Each structure stands twice: as structure tokens, then as C-alpha cells.
């Protein structure tokens, strides 16, 4: 599904049937371990843009600290995808997240790939995150 850096550890998330991968990198000086999440969702009509819009709207409703930085289109594992970058606060820590959303017509599932870091770590983590995204392959392909 994805290739993680050697010093990252996958966490057991078997209690969440949609969760495919939950993994953390080493704790940084800002007190947050970079995180990657892969979730498999039911196939959604309306394409990746509609799915991303629904996810961002839900986040904004639930957490007033959400601030969208950018939203656009990209390709994830060869499939059209939506991508968004946003910030939010958890436990007095500012986090930045890049979120990918793909609903390939050829597959029975949609996929969400989220990469999260403390905001000051986000820039330095860009290369690591890019490698993780490039390694993503939906299950069965």
C-alpha cells in the first residue's frame, strides 16, 4: 500500500475498519510525531473534488481552528485526485496536513491519504511525505 521510512512505525488500527495504515515517524523537537494515515472509503459519486469538499467542510464545521491553505487537483497512484493543505490546532500544537482524496472509477473503494506534521516540521518533512505519496498503491494493484 505505502512504503514507510525505516524509522517510522505502523500502529495497530484494527478497531477502525476503514483504516488501512496508521504510522508515526520519530517525535520531533516540537513534540509531535509526523503521521501518515490511509483510509479506504466506500466509492463516492461526484469525483475527488466533491469528496474533498465534503471532507473540508466537515473539518471546518467540527474545528474552528481549521485554515485551508490550498486546494487543487493532482494524480495519486495514476488516478485523478484532489489535494488540500490546511492547518489546525490540537492540544495547543499547530499542525499542517496535506490530504489526498481519490475515487477511481476502476476500483470499488475511494482512498484518503493524509500526511500530518507539526507546522514548523512540515517544510522539512516535504521530501519524506513526497516519497510516501509516490509509493502509494491501492490494495490489489
BAFI-3210 file (N, C-alpha, C; in Angstrom, 3 decimals, decimal comma, padded with zeros to 6 digits):
// residues 141
n [1|2|3|4|5|6|7|8|9|10|11|12|13|14|15|16|17|18|19|20|21|22|23|24|25|26|27|28|29|30|31|32|33|34|35|36|37|38|39|40|41|42|43|44|45|46|47|48|49|50|51|52|53|54|55|56|57|58|59|60|61|62|63|64|65|66|67|68|69|70|71|72|73|74|75|76|77|78|79|80|81|82|83|84|85|86|87|88|89|90|91|92|93|94|95|96|97|98|99|100|101|102|103|104|105|106|107|108|109|110|111|112|113|114|115|116|117|118|119|120|121|122|123|124|125|126|127|128|129|130|131|132|133|134|135|136|137|138|139|140|141]
n.u [000,832|001,757|005,115|007,084|009,420|012,461|012,608|010,042|007,003|004,380|001,082|-001,242|-004,392|-006,672|-009,191|-010,639|-012,424|-012,154|-009,577|-006,534|-003,792|-001,933|000,582|003,572|006,236|009,485|009,371|009,468|011,360|009,355|007,444|005,665|004,880|005,410|002,794|001,162|-001,763|-003,862|-006,910|-009,587|-012,457|-016,009|-016,869|-017,306|-019,675|-019,392|-016,778|-013,281|-013,111|-015,622|-015,693|-013,476|-014,319|-016,490|-015,153|-013,474|-015,362|-016,665|-014,554|-014,106|-016,502|-016,445|-014,127|-013,029|-010,445|-009,400|-007,757|-007,739|-005,186|-004,541|-006,148|-006,407|-005,972|-004,620|-002,611|-002,870|-001,272|-001,613|-004,264|-006,890|-007,008|-007,942|-006,333|-005,430|-004,143|-003,911|-004,178|-004,424|-005,242|-004,287|-004,401|-002,932|-000,981|000,183|-000,698|000,058|-001,427|-001,405|-003,687|-004,913|-007,339|-008,908|-011,085|-011,167|-012,744|-012,352|-012,019|-013,451|-013,401|-012,825|-010,005|-008,269|-005,473|-003,517|-001,130|000,582|002,084|003,819|003,461|005,943|007,622|006,702|007,671|010,434|009,710|008,738|010,048|010,139|007,386|006,646|007,917|006,520|003,928|004,444|004,920|002,476|000,027|-003,091|-004,821|-004,577|-003,601]
n.v [-001,197|001,418|002,688|003,049|005,245|003,932|004,490|004,887|003,822|001,509|001,596|-000,356|-000,349|-001,802|-001,681|000,112|-000,206|001,111|002,046|001,682|002,142|003,411|005,319|006,451|008,793|009,519|011,280|014,786|017,807|019,579|018,268|016,502|013,639|013,049|011,963|009,457|008,555|006,204|005,703|003,620|004,176|003,930|003,846|006,987|008,994|011,683|012,347|013,141|015,848|016,542|014,819|015,750|018,357|017,839|016,629|018,731|020,697|019,415|019,256|021,973|022,674|021,138|021,922|024,935|025,901|025,129|026,034|026,564|026,243|025,671|024,201|021,734|019,936|016,711|013,783|010,553|007,646|007,182|007,815|010,254|012,826|014,811|017,383|018,876|021,382|022,228|023,869|023,339|023,244|021,156|020,233|022,546|022,600|023,565|022,161|020,981|019,718|017,629|016,478|013,899|012,813|010,273|008,720|006,322|005,280|002,716|001,166|-000,396|001,130|004,303|006,365|007,913|009,740|010,957|013,212|014,372|016,904|018,705|022,163|023,724|021,646|020,839|021,800|020,807|018,093|017,646|016,253|013,609|013,108|013,366|011,116|009,048|009,458|008,998|006,288|005,113|002,657|001,470|-001,214|-004,451|-003,751]
n.w [000,000|001,008|001,247|004,021|005,694|007,172|009,923|010,788|012,385|012,170|013,452|015,271|014,046|013,934|015,012|013,586|010,793|008,330|008,275|006,772|007,001|009,669|010,785|012,447|012,486|013,928|017,067|017,090|017,825|018,298|019,666|018,412|016,569|013,206|011,041|009,109|007,409|005,942|004,542|003,543|001,745|001,088|-002,380|-003,790|-005,430|-007,757|-007,893|-007,060|-006,298|-005,216|-003,023|-001,553|-000,998|000,702|002,857|003,737|004,405|006,520|008,382|008,874|010,070|012,405|013,735|014,658|014,337|011,922|008,960|005,634|003,319|000,630|-002,226|-004,705|-007,848|-008,580|-009,215|-007,952|-007,462|-010,161|-010,593|-010,939|-008,507|-005,655|-003,815|-000,744|001,420|004,745|007,965|011,511|015,021|017,712|020,997|021,780|019,834|016,702|013,692|010,399|007,518|004,669|002,400|000,460|-001,873|-003,550|-005,868|-007,675|-010,690|-011,564|-009,337|-006,401|-004,138|-002,518|-001,673|001,000|001,749|004,216|005,452|008,156|010,120|012,737|012,412|012,176|011,387|008,952|006,415|006,401|006,337|003,833|001,677|002,660|002,932|000,227|-000,874|000,426|-000,593|-003,322|-003,229|-002,788|-003,436|-004,377|-002,692|-004,080|-006,526]
ca.u [000,000|002,738|006,425|007,418|010,845|012,890|012,427|008,621|006,375|002,954|000,295|-002,399|-005,654|-007,632|-010,517|-011,277|-012,449|-011,752|-008,167|-005,596|-002,465|-001,693|002,005|004,202|007,677|010,063|008,948|010,366|011,586|008,116|006,551|004,656|005,438|004,737|001,832|000,524|-003,000|-004,522|-008,257|-010,354|-013,838|-016,902|-016,726|-018,190|-020,013|-019,066|-015,348|-012,444|-013,370|-016,800|-015,292|-012,601|-015,140|-017,256|-014,235|-013,032|-016,500|-016,855|-013,475|-014,321|-017,645|-016,106|-012,969|-012,875|-009,047|-009,035|-007,490|-007,349|-004,105|-004,676|-006,868|-006,170|-006,092|-003,347|-002,731|-002,418|-001,128|-002,113|-005,683|-007,184|-007,224|-007,953|-005,340|-005,624|-003,211|-004,566|-003,620|-005,374|-004,576|-004,680|-003,656|-002,065|000,051|-000,232|-000,376|-000,226|-001,776|-001,696|-004,714|-005,229|-008,596|-009,101|-012,186|-011,021|-013,901|-011,967|-011,891|-014,675|-013,211|-012,083|-008,878|-007,792|-004,094|-003,258|000,214|000,427|003,290|003,792|003,639|007,354|008,267|006,075|008,612|011,492|009,156|008,173|010,659|009,675|005,989|006,592|008,287|005,416|002,849|004,858|004,906|001,108|-000,678|-004,318|-004,763|-004,989|-002,986]
ca.v [000,000|002,509|002,385|003,993|005,352|002,876|004,847|005,059|002,626|001,365|001,422|-001,221|000,390|-002,814|-001,361|001,002|-000,991|001,912|002,403|000,758|002,401|004,497|005,197|007,642|008,954|009,861|012,521|015,900|018,785|020,322|017,447|015,804|012,663|013,099|010,873|009,154|007,801|005,789|005,179|003,158|004,608|003,488|004,651|008,149|009,632|013,105|012,513|013,530|017,225|016,530|014,169|016,652|019,463|017,343|016,427|020,034|021,350|018,748|019,682|023,375|022,708|020,493|022,525|026,316|026,268|024,744|027,097|025,964|026,959|025,497|023,032|021,596|018,618|016,025|012,368|009,684|006,268|007,144|008,139|011,647|013,033|016,171|017,562|020,088|021,641|023,076|023,860|023,294|023,097|020,079|020,302|023,722|022,419|023,892|021,080|021,184|018,441|017,529|015,459|013,455|012,081|009,693|007,761|005,782|004,556|001,323|000,483|-000,359|001,985|005,545|006,389|009,156|009,668|012,165|013,327|015,418|017,246|019,994|023,174|024,034|020,479|020,472|022,049|019,803|016,761|017,603|015,187|012,329|012,975|013,137|009,715|008,208|009,611|008,337|004,832|004,636|001,825|000,888|-002,662|-005,266|-003,281]
ca.w [000,000|001,011|001,803|005,088|006,029|008,097|011,328|011,069|012,936|011,941|014,666|015,083|013,983|013,501|015,535|012,611|009,565|007,172|008,387|006,139|007,558|010,619|011,114|013,003|012,433|015,232|017,721|016,765|018,876|018,535|020,475|017,614|015,633|011,899|010,944|007,830|007,542|004,707|004,819|002,393|001,921|000,012|-003,602|-003,738|-006,697|-007,790|-008,111|-005,924|-005,858|-004,338|-001,773|-000,806|-000,492|001,846|003,984|004,244|005,059|007,812|009,265|009,251|010,994|013,672|014,398|014,178|014,085|010,550|007,988|004,357|002,651|-000,815|-002,713|-006,133|-008,469|-008,757|-009,546|-006,862|-007,965|-011,530|-010,625|-010,599|-007,073|-005,125|-002,766|000,052|002,515|005,736|009,312|012,621|016,324|018,624|022,257|021,717|018,820|015,339|012,770|008,989|006,902|003,243|002,301|-000,895|-001,948|-004,886|-006,002|-009,032|-011,210|-011,783|-008,058|-005,597|-002,969|-002,581|-000,741|001,590|002,233|004,995|005,998|009,158|010,879|013,426|011,369|011,912|010,778|007,678|005,315|006,410|006,070|002,483|000,892|003,215|002,557|-001,225|-001,113|000,882|-001,578|-004,563|-003,041|-002,555|-004,409|-003,803|-002,482|-005,205|-007,763]
c.u [000,874|004,058|006,763|008,930|011,205|012,614|010,973|008,041|004,876|002,271|-000,889|-003,668|-006,775|-009,046|-011,297|-011,278|-012,051|-010,253|-007,299|-004,208|-002,558|-000,251|002,546|005,703|008,195|009,522|009,961|010,521|010,355|007,070|005,448|005,373|004,705|003,923|001,371|-000,674|-003,487|-005,844|-008,884|-011,814|-014,723|-016,719|-017,758|-018,437|-019,626|-017,581|-014,600|-012,717|-014,549|-016,456|-014,420|-013,401|-015,926|-016,359|-013,806|-014,159|-016,750|-015,799|-013,667|-015,466|-017,246|-015,001|-012,731|-011,424|-008,588|-008,867|-006,981|-006,300|-004,263|-005,434|-006,627|-006,404|-004,705|-003,630|-002,156|-002,433|-001,717|-003,581|-005,889|-007,513|-007,339|-006,923|-005,630|-004,532|-003,933|-003,866|-004,763|-004,583|-005,170|-003,782|-002,572|-000,866|-000,542|000,251|-000,706|-000,421|-001,911|-002,575|-004,982|-006,512|-008,783|-010,260|-012,135|-012,256|-013,612|-011,946|-013,185|-014,591|-012,583|-010,975|-008,598|-006,390|-003,804|-001,853|000,224|001,749|003,024|004,130|005,113|008,123|007,787|007,024|009,733|011,000|008,689|008,746|010,213|008,230|005,857|006,939|007,169|004,275|003,204|004,797|003,489|000,589|-001,926|-004,172|-005,274|-004,399|-001,496]
c.v [001,258|001,973|003,470|004,095|004,334|003,199|005,177|003,743|002,640|001,039|000,514|-000,372|-000,545|-002,560|-000,430|000,297|-000,208|002,200|001,309|000,892|003,572|004,321|006,534|007,606|009,268|011,193|013,611|016,828|019,618|019,480|016,754|014,850|012,790|011,824|010,701|008,256|007,455|005,167|004,751|003,485|003,990|004,408|005,775|008,699|011,102|013,376|013,022|014,946|017,282|015,891|015,065|017,803|019,031|017,156|017,763|020,767|020,742|019,174|021,098|023,496|022,199|021,208|023,933|026,734|025,891|025,983|026,442|026,854|026,873|024,215|022,948|020,175|018,035|014,611|011,589|008,257|006,127|007,491|009,619|011,765|014,517|016,215|018,867|020,164|022,576|022,945|023,782|023,106|021,926|020,182|021,374|023,534|022,768|022,781|021,503|019,812|018,606|016,301|015,170|012,653|011,597|008,711|007,186|005,000|003,067|000,509|000,587|000,603|003,310|005,495|007,806|008,882|010,998|012,106|014,561|015,629|018,513|021,050|023,527|022,883|020,199|020,675|021,026|018,382|016,598|016,469|013,810|012,088|012,692|011,689|008,760|008,259|008,876|006,815|004,265|003,823|001,280|-000,626|-003,387|-004,829|-003,252]
c.w [000,000|001,561|002,809|005,248|007,118|009,560|011,703|011,552|012,658|013,265|014,347|015,145|013,554|014,029|014,612|011,262|008,306|007,145|007,775|006,761|008,529|011,061|011,583|012,752|013,818|015,758|017,403|017,967|019,188|019,255|019,707|016,666|014,304|011,699|009,500|008,104|006,136|005,109|003,495|002,680|000,846|-001,194|-003,575|-005,137|-006,625|-007,913|-006,897|-005,416|-004,900|-002,992|-000,918|-000,211|000,740|003,064|004,583|004,952|006,430|008,815|009,765|010,258|012,371|014,443|013,870|013,936|012,669|009,673|006,719|003,706|001,138|-001,103|-004,203|-006,609|-008,643|-009,234|-008,379|-007,387|-009,373|-011,681|-010,314|-009,117|-006,781|-004,005|-002,048|001,105|003,471|007,076|010,314|013,901|017,087|019,837|022,222|020,785|017,468|014,419|011,344|008,370|005,407|003,085|000,829|-000,846|-003,373|-004,835|-007,416|-009,467|-011,346|-010,485|-007,264|-004,411|-003,365|-001,548|-000,276|002,109|002,914|005,571|006,885|009,883|011,677|012,375|011,137|011,252|009,363|006,491|005,277|006,103|004,628|001,638|001,346|002,789|001,064|-001,558|-000,690|-000,140|-002,864|-004,446|-002,934|-003,740|-003,748|-003,687|-003,720|-006,529|-007,649]
res [x|x|x|x|x|x|x|x|x|x|x|x|x|x|x|x|x|x|x|x|x|x|x|x|x|x|x|x|x|x|x|x|x|x|x|x|x|x|x|x|x|x|x|x|x|x|x|x|x|x|x|x|x|x|x|x|x|x|x|x|x|x|x|x|x|x|x|x|x|x|x|x|x|x|x|x|x|x|x|x|x|x|x|x|x|x|x|x|x|x|x|x|x|x|x|x|x|x|x|x|x|x|x|x|x|x|x|x|x|x|x|x|x|x|x|x|x|x|x|x|x|x|x|x|x|x|x|x|x|x|x|x|x|x|x|x|x|x|x|x|x]
***
